[in-house]
Amino acid sequence: MSDVPDLSSDEEHSEEEEWQEMETSNTTVTCLFCANIFNTVEEAVAHCESVHNFSLNIMKQKFNMDCYSYIKLVNYIKTHKPSPETVISAKKVLWDDEKYLKPIEDDDWFMYDFDSLTDKPSSPKTYHANVENGLVTLSQAHFIELQRTIQTLSEQLKESQTHLQMAREDISKMQSSMKTLVEGSPSNNDDHDNLIPKCVSNLPLEDDEGYFNTYAHFGIHYDMLSDKVRTESYRNAILNNTETFQDKIILDLGCGTTILSMFSATAGAKKVYALDQSDIIYHAMDIIRENSLHNVIKPIKGRLENTTLEEKVDIIVSEWMGYFLLFEGMLDSVIYARDNYLKPGGLLLPNKCNISLVANGDVDTHKKLIEFWSDVYGFKMNCMKSEVVREASIDIVSSKHILSEPYVVKEIDINTCTTDVMDFCSSFQLPITKDGCLTSLCGYFDTFFDLPNNVSFSTGPQATPTHWKQTVFFFRDCKEVKQGDIIEGTITCSRQKSDVRALAVEIKVFGKCHKYILS
């Protein structure tokens, strides 16, 4: 028996030697938040508390931590290296993940007896603050939190002061710009005028997105498609002239839902470029596939002035007309397409339009819109009348209120017109056909497709109503007229300087000048 080795005593002896080696080894502890090195974890803990305002005791109480939570916390800090402020101010346990239980390295921080921390320190560090009626005592955690809040508020105040200063500078620049616009400056008026876009092609695309966004809504396309006068006129112009479209290359400019593209493809077009800048084009792509026309129709998202087509086209078809024909300025894009992408001898559809005026005697609508301001719940608001009439109204005028023959004030040949077409001045004569009270002038347009089988339509009050309705230029005060009278005047139309797609209209009649805007 004496020859059997005493294994148990060897194990004990080996373990004792290992513990002796651990006790006598020279270990160092690195701070959790900086590069400082300490001999013991206790020294590092004290350093974190005094220098970084990071207290393990506070963390333990705040999150009800145990030794496992402590291990996760240390691993979280060593993995992500957050600032002490981030850890202290956390509202929830950021390290609550089982992956943080596995130490990322052999570290004496994990030898620290975290459970030995008392829930209530025997000598907590406190701070005193002066208040109106004496002193208030703050715990260290509360004091640190208040310091952090003060620092955050100070940074917010500094940022707000910066924004305020920037706003003051912007206001100063705006005031200077407005003064220049109102008063003018002989030395730089020419330079300023050169900066104002003269047509859509001069307008930066980012400044034009608002216009295209209005056509991203489905309601407007429903209104246009359900307008039978408009849609059936285009359909008849295309499908009743299939020999004109057979094997031709077509550009559908501002295609929307691509209804005109599909008419063209049905008429035998070889290829149709369907172009639109609004997001409706993405739905149009699905519409094209749904109707198995993707081999003929090629949808393109973009504004024409910022897009390059693969080739020139034989026909440009576009429904570009706006209120009072010229509002929205899309005719600019048609002219650009004509000058850059239409083959010599190519066809524009439509190719002619005109604008007409007629006298309107709708007294009830005038009372509703204008005279309303004479007595508003017993108060006079007559000063509002001038502002109300300044905005041209878009409405359907009943033919029973028409008091005169129409007069064409502008004729437009799309084949030859330029982008100056929106600026015109014309005299007019309106022969009165029946007695009445003249409340406004009514503007509308007619459209022509000169083809082997001609098609045309009118947006006037005598015709079937369209989604364009009529443009009504109300007068502040009504004027009695008699059958046989002739109303003479002039109308001047121009682009608004501040909006290349909007219109300013001036009508001189009865010795007065009336100014209107369409925007």
HELIX and SHEET records of a PDB file:
HELIX    1   1 LEU A    7  THR A   24  1                                  18    
HELIX    2   2 VAL A   41  VAL A   51  1                                  11    
HELIX    3   3 LEU A   56  PHE A   63  1                                   8    
HELIX    4   4 CYS A   67  HIS A   80  1                                  14    
HELIX    5   5 PRO A   84  ILE A   88  1                                   5    
HELIX    6   6 GLU A   98  LEU A  101  5                                   4    
HELIX    7   7 ASP A  108  MET A  111  5                                   4    
HELIX    8   8 PHE A  114  SER A  116  5                                   3    
HELIX    9   9 GLN A  140  GLU A  183  1                                  44    
HELIX   10  10 ASN A  189  LEU A  195  1                                   7    
HELIX   11  11 VAL A  200  ASN A  202  5                                   3    
HELIX   12  12 LEU A  205  ASN A  213  1                                   9    
HELIX   13  13 THR A  214  ALA A  216  5                                   3    
HELIX   14  14 PHE A  218  LEU A  225  1                                   8    
HELIX   15  15 LYS A  228  LEU A  239  1                                  12    
HELIX   16  16 THR A  242  PHE A  245  1                                   4    
HELIX   17  17 ILE A  259  THR A  266  1                                   8    
HELIX   18  18 ILE A  280  GLU A  290  1                                  11    
HELIX   19  19 LEU A  304  ASN A  306  5                                   3    
HELIX   20  20 LEU A  331  TYR A  341  1                                  11    
HELIX   21  21 VAL A  363  LEU A  369  1                                   7    
HELIX   22  22 GLU A  371  SER A  374  5                                   4    
HELIX   23  23 CYS A  383  ARG A  390  1                                   8    
HELIX   24  24 SER A  399  HIS A  401  5                                   3    
HELIX   25  25 THR A  419  MET A  422  5                                   4    
SHEET    1   A 2 VAL A  29  THR A  30  0                                        
SHEET    2   A 2 ILE A  37  PHE A  38 -1                                        
SHEET    1   B 2 THR A 126  VAL A 131  0                                        
SHEET    2   B 2 GLY A 134  SER A 139 -1                                        
SHEET    1   C 5 ILE A 297  LYS A 301  0                                        
SHEET    2   C 5 LYS A 271  ASP A 276  1                                        
SHEET    3   C 5 ILE A 249  LEU A 253  1                                        
SHEET    4   C 5 VAL A 313  SER A 318  1                                        
SHEET    5   C 5 LEU A 342  LEU A 349  1                                        
SHEET    1   D 5 SER A 393  ASP A 395  0                                        
SHEET    2   D 5 GLN A 470  VAL A 481 -1                                        
SHEET    3   D 5 GLY A 436  PHE A 449 -1                                        
SHEET    4   D 5 LYS A 352  ASN A 360 -1                                        
SHEET    5   D 5 TYR A 407  ASP A 413 -1                                        
SHEET    1   E 4 SER A 393  ASP A 395  0                                        
SHEET    2   E 4 GLN A 470  VAL A 481 -1                                        
SHEET    3   E 4 GLY A 436  PHE A 449 -1                                        
SHEET    4   E 4 VAL A 455  SER A 458 -1                                        
SHEET    1   F 4 PHE A 424  PRO A 431  0                                        
SHEET    2   F 4 ILE A 486  GLN A 496 -1                                        
SHEET    3   F 4 ASP A 499  VAL A 509 -1                                        
SHEET    4   F 4 LYS A 512  LEU A 518 -1                                        
END                                                                             
